Each structure stands twice: as structure tokens, then as C-alpha cells.
Amino acid sequence: MTASAAPRPPADPPSSPEDDDYALTFTPAPSLTARHDGWTEQRQCRFILLLREIGVVDRAAKAAGCSGQSAYKLRNRPGGEDFAAAWDRALAEACDRAFDLALDRATNGVTVPRFYRGNFTGTTTHRLDNRLAMAALTAADRRPRIDRKIGKGET
């Protein structure tokens, strides 16, 4: 009936740990129990991906189907070092993205619709937000950097 289809190009090759897909290449923390609702390997990968997108541990854990408290316990469990490293990279990436977005909104401004007595007037205003820029820069100064080791005597 149908002619044989042309061969499909191969799927993307598996990524190495140096790629951005570290969330799928880390070694999951070992499970102490065999619970269907526990921290399975798939749930750990989903959590890391969600953490990279959301940037908030409790919300990412809840979206993955577990609690934030159990996520911290898993992070500190013996054998969870690779999971903790993926967690740190995911949070750093989320913070960087939030910083970039805040700085972009602060320097390029935002378009705000105008309302009068609860009705849209059909016009918009464009505003720059210097307070957002200052808040983003202050937060960036206070954030610990995980890409360098803190030496003795440093904070």
C-alpha cells in the first residue's frame, strides 16, 4: 500500500554532563525505600528540570509530586552529592534567568495598560523601572557564587 518511508535522522545524541542537560545526566540519589510516591529517578530528574524553570524549591518539589522537606532530606542523603550538584546548577540557572529578565525589564521598560474606573481606556504607557534594576543588582551582589570555591577567610 504505502512505500517505505525515508529513514529518519537519528535522534539527538545523548548529552554529556558538560551540556545544559545536566538535569538528565546526573546520578540520582539512592532510594531507601521502594515507594510509588517517593523520589524515583524520574521524579528526581523532573524536580531538577522544574527547579531550573521555577527557581523555588518548594514549588518545584510540589510540582514533581513530593514535598520540599523531603527534597532537602534527599539532597543531604549519603549518595546524593550528584543530585545536590544538579540542584545547585539548576538554582543558579534560574537565578541568572530571573536576573536577566529583571534587568531587561528595568532597562527596556514595560508596557502598562491604562484603566479608568475599571475599564481599559485603549491606551498604554511605557515605563522604565529603576527600582527593579537596583533590586536586581543588589540581589546579584548578595547571591553566593557556586562556580568558585570560597577560600579561607572569605564569606
Backbone bond lengths (Angstrom), bond angles and torsions (degrees), N, CA, C in turn:
res aa  C-N    CA-C-N  psi(-1)  N-CA   C-N-CA  omega(-1)  CA-C   N-CA-C  phi
1 M - - - 1.438 - - 1.517 111.40 -
2 T 1.330 115.78 -61.14 1.456 118.57 -179.05 1.511 109.17 -109.00
3 A 1.287 114.57 145.54 1.459 119.56 176.56 1.521 108.42 -73.24
4 S 1.298 115.05 155.38 1.463 118.02 -179.76 1.524 109.30 -65.38
5 A 1.294 114.11 137.24 1.457 120.35 -177.72 1.519 110.31 -72.31
6 A 1.300 114.96 151.50 1.466 119.55 176.51 1.514 108.79 -63.29
7 P 1.315 116.77 145.51 1.465 118.32 -179.24 1.527 110.98 -61.73
8 R 1.302 114.37 139.16 1.467 120.33 178.34 1.510 110.09 -77.60
9 P 1.314 116.52 148.24 1.466 117.48 174.14 1.518 108.92 -65.77
10 P 1.316 117.83 148.55 1.461 119.47 -179.23 1.517 110.96 -62.79
11 A 1.312 114.44 151.93 1.471 119.91 177.22 1.517 109.02 -64.22
12 D 1.304 114.68 164.96 1.458 118.57 178.71 1.520 110.03 -54.75
13 P 1.320 116.85 138.52 1.461 118.66 178.60 1.517 110.56 -65.04
14 P 1.327 116.22 153.38 1.464 118.08 178.67 1.521 109.99 -57.92
15 S 1.303 114.90 140.50 1.460 119.30 -177.38 1.521 110.83 -82.16
16 S 1.299 113.84 154.62 1.455 119.70 176.79 1.521 108.49 -92.56
17 P 1.326 118.33 163.47 1.463 120.30 -179.80 1.527 113.16 -59.74
18 E 1.338 118.18 -20.17 1.452 119.96 -179.94 1.526 111.94 -77.73
19 D 1.334 117.85 -17.01 1.461 121.17 -179.18 1.517 110.49 -73.08
20 D 1.322 115.26 174.27 1.457 121.03 178.80 1.518 112.55 -72.08
21 D 1.311 118.57 -10.93 1.458 121.07 -178.84 1.520 111.98 -91.20
22 Y 1.322 116.26 37.93 1.451 120.62 177.52 1.512 110.70 -59.85
23 A 1.332 117.08 -23.72 1.456 120.66 -178.85 1.520 110.94 -65.41
24 L 1.311 117.10 -22.39 1.458 119.86 -179.84 1.520 112.34 -104.10
25 T 1.312 117.93 -5.43 1.457 120.16 -175.00 1.520 113.74 -113.42
26 F 1.321 118.51 -1.65 1.459 118.80 -179.80 1.531 109.38 -76.80
27 T 1.320 115.30 161.24 1.458 120.47 176.78 1.519 108.45 -86.76
28 P 1.334 117.97 115.34 1.464 119.98 -178.08 1.527 111.38 -62.35
29 A 1.315 114.60 150.97 1.460 120.26 176.83 1.520 109.02 -66.85
30 P 1.308 117.37 143.86 1.470 119.35 -178.92 1.521 111.65 -67.39
31 S 1.309 115.02 144.96 1.459 120.89 178.69 1.523 109.37 -90.70
32 L 1.320 116.49 133.39 1.463 120.63 179.61 1.518 111.76 -84.58
33 T 1.318 116.32 -25.12 1.458 121.39 179.17 1.518 109.12 -132.81
34 A 1.309 115.73 161.63 1.467 120.86 179.26 1.518 109.36 -102.65
35 R 1.318 116.81 71.20 1.461 121.62 179.51 1.523 109.34 -97.60
36 H 1.317 115.67 140.75 1.465 119.04 178.08 1.523 111.76 -70.72
37 D 1.313 116.58 -24.66 1.462 119.97 -179.63 1.527 112.12 -105.60
38 G 1.322 116.81 16.75 1.467 120.98 -178.94 1.516 111.80 -91.79
39 W 1.305 115.03 -166.21 1.463 122.03 -176.89 1.521 110.44 -84.55
40 T 1.308 116.64 78.75 1.456 121.66 175.69 1.528 108.88 -72.58
41 E 1.328 116.44 169.02 1.467 119.99 178.71 1.529 110.63 -61.02
42 Q 1.332 116.73 -41.10 1.461 120.27 179.55 1.529 110.91 -64.90
43 R 1.321 116.70 -40.29 1.464 120.43 -179.56 1.532 110.39 -67.47
44 Q 1.321 117.75 -36.43 1.461 120.47 177.40 1.525 110.91 -65.02
45 C 1.327 116.86 -43.22 1.475 120.07 177.60 1.523 110.83 -63.95
46 R 1.320 116.43 -42.05 1.471 120.65 178.59 1.528 110.05 -62.36
47 F 1.318 117.11 -42.23 1.458 121.28 178.81 1.528 111.16 -59.70
48 I 1.325 117.39 -45.94 1.463 121.05 -179.25 1.527 110.06 -63.18
49 L 1.336 117.13 -42.71 1.463 120.09 178.15 1.535 111.16 -63.20
50 L 1.328 116.18 -42.65 1.460 120.27 178.69 1.526 111.54 -67.16
51 L 1.311 116.65 -38.67 1.464 120.74 178.74 1.523 110.32 -63.40
52 R 1.318 115.91 -37.79 1.463 120.57 177.99 1.525 110.74 -64.21
53 E 1.330 116.87 -34.79 1.463 120.89 -179.83 1.525 112.83 -83.29
54 I 1.338 116.71 -45.34 1.462 121.75 -173.12 1.519 111.64 -84.90
55 G 1.324 117.11 -46.60 1.452 121.27 179.09 1.517 114.61 85.39
56 V 1.341 118.00 5.78 1.462 122.07 179.52 1.527 107.27 -126.78
57 V 1.334 116.14 121.61 1.456 121.28 -172.81 1.531 112.44 -59.50
58 D 1.329 117.11 -50.33 1.461 119.71 -177.19 1.525 112.46 -60.76
59 R 1.318 116.77 -41.60 1.469 119.73 -179.79 1.514 111.56 -69.62
60 A 1.320 117.30 -39.75 1.462 120.38 178.75 1.523 110.39 -65.82
61 A 1.335 117.18 -41.19 1.463 120.57 178.86 1.528 110.65 -64.59
62 K 1.313 116.76 -42.77 1.461 120.37 179.26 1.527 110.63 -63.50
63 A 1.329 117.02 -41.60 1.459 120.76 178.17 1.527 111.67 -66.02
64 A 1.333 116.78 -28.35 1.459 120.86 177.67 1.524 111.81 -82.37
65 G 1.333 116.80 -11.75 1.452 120.31 176.95 1.512 115.10 100.75
66 C 1.313 117.71 17.21 1.464 121.84 178.76 1.531 108.63 -136.35
67 S 1.327 115.61 177.59 1.460 119.69 -179.80 1.525 110.44 -95.02
68 G 1.328 114.93 157.83 1.456 120.03 176.56 1.518 111.73 -64.95
69 Q 1.332 116.24 -35.58 1.459 120.77 179.71 1.524 110.59 -63.07
70 S 1.335 116.98 -41.98 1.464 119.12 179.13 1.527 111.05 -70.15
71 A 1.341 116.98 -28.31 1.460 119.99 176.79 1.528 110.52 -65.26
72 Y 1.339 116.91 -43.40 1.459 120.03 177.82 1.528 111.07 -65.36
73 K 1.323 117.55 -37.27 1.464 120.06 176.98 1.522 110.60 -63.50
74 L 1.338 116.50 -42.20 1.461 120.57 178.54 1.524 110.53 -64.21
75 R 1.303 117.02 -39.69 1.467 121.63 179.53 1.521 111.44 -60.52
76 N 1.339 116.34 -39.71 1.464 120.66 -176.43 1.519 113.80 -89.26
77 R 1.313 117.72 -0.97 1.470 122.22 -179.23 1.528 110.11 -70.12
78 P 1.334 117.51 143.70 1.469 119.23 174.00 1.527 109.89 -58.46
79 G 1.315 116.31 131.79 1.457 121.30 -176.47 1.521 112.17 94.62
80 G 1.329 117.91 -3.72 1.455 121.46 -178.96 1.518 113.50 -97.87
81 E 1.317 117.65 17.53 1.458 120.87 -176.68 1.522 111.95 -64.39
82 D 1.335 117.22 -40.89 1.459 120.53 179.99 1.528 110.43 -68.68
83 F 1.321 117.07 -37.36 1.465 122.12 174.98 1.529 109.69 -62.42
84 A 1.327 117.36 -42.44 1.464 121.76 179.07 1.528 110.93 -64.83
85 A 1.327 117.20 -38.40 1.467 120.23 178.83 1.531 110.49 -67.07
86 A 1.337 117.35 -40.84 1.469 120.55 176.93 1.527 109.77 -64.99
87 W 1.324 116.98 -38.11 1.475 123.02 176.93 1.529 109.52 -59.08
88 D 1.341 116.75 -49.28 1.463 121.23 -179.26 1.528 111.51 -60.86
89 R 1.340 116.46 -42.94 1.466 119.70 179.07 1.524 110.85 -65.02
90 A 1.335 117.05 -39.75 1.467 120.92 179.77 1.525 110.74 -64.33
91 L 1.334 117.28 -43.71 1.463 120.30 178.76 1.526 111.33 -65.92
92 A 1.320 116.91 -40.67 1.464 119.91 178.98 1.523 110.68 -63.11
93 E 1.330 116.23 -40.44 1.466 119.85 178.62 1.529 111.10 -65.82
94 A 1.328 116.75 -41.03 1.469 120.76 177.99 1.525 110.85 -64.23
95 C 1.326 116.87 -41.21 1.472 120.50 178.44 1.518 111.30 -65.39
96 D 1.327 116.55 -41.09 1.462 119.92 178.55 1.526 110.86 -63.04
97 R 1.332 116.19 -42.67 1.460 119.92 179.56 1.533 110.89 -64.61
98 A 1.338 116.87 -41.73 1.466 120.45 178.67 1.521 110.76 -64.87
99 F 1.325 117.40 -39.95 1.458 121.44 177.33 1.526 110.69 -62.54
100 D 1.339 116.53 -46.84 1.457 120.23 179.73 1.529 111.29 -60.98
101 L 1.321 116.77 -41.79 1.457 120.66 179.40 1.532 111.15 -65.34
102 A 1.342 116.47 -43.81 1.460 119.89 179.92 1.527 110.89 -64.06
103 L 1.317 116.73 -42.81 1.455 120.10 -179.91 1.523 111.19 -67.11
104 D 1.328 117.11 -37.74 1.463 120.93 177.13 1.524 110.84 -64.29
105 R 1.324 116.31 -45.27 1.467 119.70 179.03 1.522 111.05 -65.82
106 A 1.319 116.76 -34.55 1.463 119.65 -179.15 1.523 111.56 -71.85
107 T 1.325 117.86 -40.23 1.460 120.13 -176.09 1.518 113.05 -86.51
108 N 1.334 117.74 -35.35 1.465 120.61 -179.47 1.520 112.60 -94.25
109 G 1.307 116.42 -14.57 1.453 120.66 176.98 1.518 112.76 83.66
110 V 1.312 114.33 176.51 1.458 121.90 178.55 1.521 108.30 -132.97
111 T 1.309 114.86 150.75 1.451 120.54 176.61 1.520 108.09 -95.43
112 V 1.325 115.85 125.63 1.459 121.87 -175.27 1.535 109.00 -116.90
113 P 1.330 118.09 125.11 1.469 119.24 177.23 1.529 110.47 -70.28
114 R 1.326 116.58 148.42 1.463 121.04 179.86 1.517 109.77 -102.84
115 F 1.320 114.54 135.38 1.460 121.80 -179.97 1.519 109.40 -122.74
116 Y 1.306 115.94 147.74 1.462 122.10 174.10 1.523 107.21 -134.19
117 R 1.333 115.08 119.30 1.460 121.97 -177.56 1.528 112.25 52.85
118 G 1.302 115.20 40.55 1.458 121.60 175.33 1.515 115.21 82.71
119 N 1.323 118.06 0.77 1.462 121.62 -179.94 1.519 109.96 -113.07
120 F 1.318 115.31 139.24 1.457 121.36 178.10 1.524 108.98 -68.14
121 T 1.331 115.93 128.83 1.466 119.86 -176.43 1.516 112.93 -84.02
122 G 1.336 116.97 -11.08 1.456 119.63 -178.52 1.513 113.04 92.59
123 T 1.324 116.94 0.49 1.465 120.45 178.83 1.520 109.62 -119.44
124 T 1.295 114.87 161.49 1.465 121.18 177.71 1.520 108.41 -133.45
125 T 1.306 115.50 159.48 1.460 121.54 173.58 1.519 108.54 -121.83
126 H 1.301 116.05 151.86 1.457 121.66 178.92 1.521 107.55 -112.34
127 R 1.346 116.32 123.56 1.465 120.28 -176.41 1.516 111.19 -125.33
128 L 1.307 114.92 143.10 1.460 121.78 168.63 1.517 106.90 -94.75
129 D 1.311 116.75 150.32 1.457 119.64 -176.65 1.520 109.56 -126.85
130 N 1.323 116.78 93.31 1.464 121.62 179.81 1.528 111.89 -68.86
131 R 1.332 117.10 -31.25 1.467 119.23 178.61 1.522 110.76 -64.67
132 L 1.330 117.03 -38.26 1.461 120.53 177.42 1.522 110.87 -65.03
133 A 1.323 117.03 -39.79 1.468 120.77 177.26 1.521 110.66 -62.32
134 M 1.333 117.12 -45.13 1.465 120.41 179.35 1.521 111.16 -64.60
135 A 1.318 117.65 -40.26 1.460 120.74 178.92 1.529 110.80 -64.91
136 A 1.328 117.46 -40.86 1.464 120.77 178.83 1.519 111.07 -65.10
137 L 1.322 116.95 -43.13 1.464 119.98 179.61 1.521 111.80 -67.46
138 T 1.325 117.69 -37.98 1.462 120.97 177.76 1.520 110.45 -65.70
139 A 1.321 116.66 -42.47 1.471 120.41 178.92 1.522 110.67 -64.98
140 A 1.332 117.63 -36.98 1.461 120.63 179.19 1.528 111.02 -66.20
141 D 1.337 117.47 -35.05 1.465 120.58 178.16 1.517 111.62 -67.59
142 R 1.326 116.98 -34.82 1.465 120.89 -175.81 1.516 113.79 -84.77
143 R 1.324 117.13 -18.65 1.455 120.45 -175.84 1.525 110.95 -72.58
144 P 1.331 117.31 130.58 1.463 119.19 177.72 1.519 109.89 -70.59
145 R 1.282 115.24 142.76 1.463 120.15 178.93 1.506 109.10 -93.88
146 I 1.313 116.63 126.66 1.456 119.56 -179.13 1.521 111.65 -94.64
147 D 1.359 117.37 -5.27 1.446 118.86 -178.41 1.525 112.30 -87.43
148 R 1.327 117.17 2.37 1.458 120.01 174.82 1.521 108.36 -135.82
149 K 1.287 114.58 151.74 1.464 119.21 177.99 1.510 108.87 -85.69
150 I 1.306 115.73 139.58 1.458 120.20 178.66 1.516 108.02 -84.07
151 G 1.307 114.91 125.03 1.462 120.13 -178.68 1.508 111.64 -80.75
152 K 1.309 115.30 171.41 1.450 120.91 179.59 1.522 109.70 -64.31
153 G 1.316 116.76 131.79 1.445 121.77 178.81 1.515 113.63 90.00
154 E 1.358 118.66 -8.91 1.458 120.90 178.28 1.526 108.94 -91.43
155 T 1.319 115.24 158.27 1.466 120.02 175.99 1.489 110.84 -110.22
